[in-house]
Amino acid sequence: MSASSLVQVTSPTEGVRVITLNRPEKRNAMSQGLIGDLLRELKIASTDSAVKAIVITGNGTFFSAGADLKDIAGLDATGARTCRYLEDLCLGMSAVRKPLLAAVNGPALGGGFEVALMCDLIIASKSAYFALPETKRGLIPGAGGTQRLTAAVGKFRAMRTVLTGRPITSEEALSWGLVCDLTEDCDMLQRTVASANALTEHGSEALQLAKEAVCRADSLCRDDLFERNLYYTTFGTEEKRKGVDEFLAKRGR
């Protein structure tokens, strides 16, 4: 099974769908095109009765380097609010009722980390690490990162991660309860698929209802919209303009 060039789709075992972010030359940065293709494949998997669990991973050495800053370089606060940047990603992933597993094969940064946080289970390779470096670019996380990370690891660990941009090592992530399991790099996807495959032995409706119940408990104290409005506010600051322009200049745009 295949999909567009921006995502690859396979079914390694009965009942398990693997969606691979496929921009390795850009460290799987989350462009609008990639986000659209990811959401389309998630919707297809969600409506396929043969699929009981979905795995998201990255092609190459990165899970995802986060949002493609080229997409937001020219956006001000009004433009960001008008196009509702990242809202489709948040709503689309939240609408998936089936279990979502993140197979984090390498660094998960910014929006890439937020995609992993939107999943229900995270399994990571030992070389993986996680970070929310947005404040270094005059931004803040905008896809639920401040909310989900705080719920997962507590206020003070989340504050350190968000305010400093300091990476969380895979070992720290495991000890904090952020990651369910660590594997050798070569075994990461195989281990994640095995975990997903174990879920296929359970009833589909039971899995979906159980996920809904846990997500309901998690969402009682979470306000993604509040975070996203603050995120859009940063688009109107000089810090954002300078931070994004400096980053893109270093990368040669």
C-alpha positions in Angstrom: 0.0 0.0 0.0 1.3 3.5 -0.8 0.2 7.1 -0.6 1.5 10.5 -1.7 5.2 11.2 -1.7 4.8 13.1 1.6 3.5 10.1 3.5 4.0 6.4 3.1 1.4 3.9 4.1 1.8 0.2 4.8 -0.1 -2.6 6.6 2.6 -4.8 8.1 0.2 -7.0 10.0 -3.5 -7.6 9.9 -5.3 -4.8 11.7 -2.3 -2.4 11.9 -1.8 0.6 9.6 1.6 2.4 9.6 1.7 6.0 8.3 5.3 7.3 7.7 6.1 11.0 7.5 8.2 11.2 4.4 10.2 14.3 4.0 13.6 13.0 5.1 15.5 15.7 3.2 13.6 18.2 5.4 13.8 16.1 8.6 10.1 15.4 8.1 9.2 19.0 8.8 5.4 19.4 9.1 4.5 21.4 5.9 0.9 22.1 5.2 1.1 19.5 2.4 2.4 16.9 4.7 -0.2 17.7 7.4 -3.0 17.4 4.8 -1.7 14.1 3.6 -1.3 12.8 7.1 -4.9 13.8 8.0 -6.3 12.2 4.8 -4.6 8.9 5.6 -5.7 9.0 9.2 -9.3 9.5 8.0 -9.0 6.6 5.6 -7.6 4.4 8.4 -10.3 5.5 10.8 -13.1 4.5 8.4 -11.5 1.2 7.4 -13.1 -1.5 9.5 -10.1 -3.8 9.0 -7.8 -1.3 10.8 -7.8 -1.5 14.6 -4.6 0.5 15.5 -2.6 3.1 13.7 1.2 3.8 14.0 2.8 7.1 13.0 6.6 7.2 12.4 9.2 9.1 10.5 11.3 8.2 7.5 15.1 8.5 8.1 16.8 9.7 11.3 14.1 12.1 12.4 10.6 11.6 13.6 9.9 15.2 12.8 11.7 18.5 13.2 8.4 20.2 13.7 6.5 22.9 11.8 8.0 24.0 8.5 8.9 27.6 9.3 8.7 28.6 5.6 4.9 28.2 6.0 4.7 30.8 8.8 7.6 33.2 7.9 5.2 35.6 6.2 2.2 35.2 8.5 1.3 37.9 11.1 -1.1 37.4 14.0 -4.1 38.3 11.9 -3.1 36.0 9.1 -2.4 33.1 11.5 -5.9 33.5 13.0 -7.6 33.9 9.6 -6.1 30.6 8.2 -6.4 28.9 11.6 -2.9 27.6 11.3 -2.5 24.1 12.9 -6.1 23.9 13.9 -6.8 21.3 11.2 -4.0 19.1 12.6 -5.3 19.3 16.2 -8.9 18.7 15.2 -8.1 15.9 12.7 -5.9 13.9 15.1 -8.3 14.4 18.0 -11.1 13.0 15.8 -9.3 9.6 15.4 -11.1 7.2 17.7 -8.8 4.2 17.1 -5.6 3.8 19.1 -2.7 5.9 17.8 0.8 4.9 18.5 3.9 7.1 17.9 7.0 5.2 16.8 9.6 7.9 17.6 12.6 6.8 15.6 14.6 10.0 16.2 14.3 13.6 17.4 10.7 14.8 17.8 10.9 18.6 17.9 8.2 21.3 18.2 5.2 20.3 16.1 6.7 16.8 15.7 6.7 16.4 19.5 3.2 17.7 19.6 2.1 15.1 17.1 3.6 12.4 19.3 1.8 13.9 22.3 -1.5 13.6 20.4 -1.0 9.9 20.1 -2.1 7.4 22.8 1.1 5.5 23.2 4.7 6.6 22.5 7.4 4.1 21.9 10.9 5.5 21.2 14.3 4.5 20.1 17.1 5.0 22.6 18.6 7.7 20.3 15.4 9.7 20.2 14.8 12.9 22.1 12.0 15.4 22.5 12.0 19.2 22.6 9.7 22.3 22.3 12.2 24.9 21.1 9.6 27.5 19.9 10.6 30.2 22.4 14.0 30.3 20.8 12.2 31.5 17.6 9.9 34.0 19.4 7.0 31.6 19.3 5.3 29.2 21.7 3.9 25.7 21.0 0.7 25.9 19.0 -0.7 22.4 18.6 -1.5 21.6 22.2 2.0 21.0 23.4 1.8 23.1 26.5 -1.4 21.5 27.5 -0.7 17.8 26.8 2.9 17.9 28.1 1.7 19.4 31.4 -0.9 16.8 31.8 1.6 14.1 31.0 4.6 15.1 33.2 3.4 17.9 35.5 3.8 21.6 35.7 7.4 22.0 36.6 8.9 19.6 34.1 6.6 21.1 31.4 7.7 24.6 32.4 11.4 23.7 32.1 10.8 22.1 28.7 8.7 24.9 27.3 10.5 27.9 28.7 14.1 26.7 28.1 13.6 24.5 25.0 15.9 22.0 26.7 15.6 18.5 25.1 14.2 15.6 27.0 16.3 12.5 26.5 14.7 9.2 25.8 15.7 7.9 29.2 14.2 11.0 30.9 11.0 10.6 28.8 10.7 7.0 30.1 11.3 7.9 33.7 8.7 10.7 33.4 6.1 8.3 32.1 6.0 10.2 28.7 7.3 7.1 26.8 5.9 3.6 27.3 8.9 1.7 26.1 12.5 2.3 24.8 14.0 0.1 22.1 17.2 -0.2 20.1 17.0 1.9 17.0 16.9 -1.1 14.7 14.0 -2.6 16.6 11.9 0.5 17.2 9.3 0.2 14.5 9.0 -3.6 14.8 8.4 -3.2 18.6 5.8 -0.6 18.0 4.0 -2.7 15.4 4.0 -5.6 17.9 2.4 -3.4 20.5 -0.2 -2.3 18.0 -0.7 -5.8 16.9 -1.4 -6.8 20.5 -4.3 -4.3 20.6 -5.9 -6.0 17.5 -6.7 -9.0 19.8 -9.2 -6.8 21.6 -12.6 -5.7 20.5 -12.6 -2.6 18.3 -15.5 -0.9 20.0 -14.0 -1.6 23.5 -10.7 0.0 22.4 -12.4 3.1 21.0 -14.6 3.5 24.1 -11.7 3.0 26.4 -9.7 5.6 24.5 -12.6 8.0 24.6 -12.9 7.6 28.4 -9.2 8.3 29.0 -9.2 11.3 26.6 -12.2 12.7 28.4 -10.4 12.6 31.7 -7.3 14.2 30.1 -9.3 17.0 28.4 -11.1 18.2 31.5 -8.2 20.4 32.4 -6.8 21.1 28.9 -7.4 24.2 26.8 -5.9 23.8 23.4 -7.8 26.8 22.0 -6.4 29.1 24.7 -2.9 28.0 23.8 -3.5 28.4 20.1 -4.7 32.0 20.5 -1.6 32.8 22.5 0.4 31.1 19.7 -1.2 33.3 17.1 -0.4 36.4 19.2 3.3 35.6 18.9 3.0 35.9 15.1 2.7 39.7 15.5 5.9 40.1 17.4 9.3 41.3 16.2 10.8 38.4 18.2 9.0 35.9 16.0 10.0 37.7 12.7 13.6 37.8 13.7 13.7 34.3 15.2 12.1 32.6 12.1 14.2 34.7 9.6 17.4 33.8 11.4 16.5 30.1 11.5 15.6 30.0 7.8 18.8 32.0 6.9 20.9 29.4 8.7 19.1 26.6 6.8 19.5 28.4 3.5 15.7 28.7 3.3 
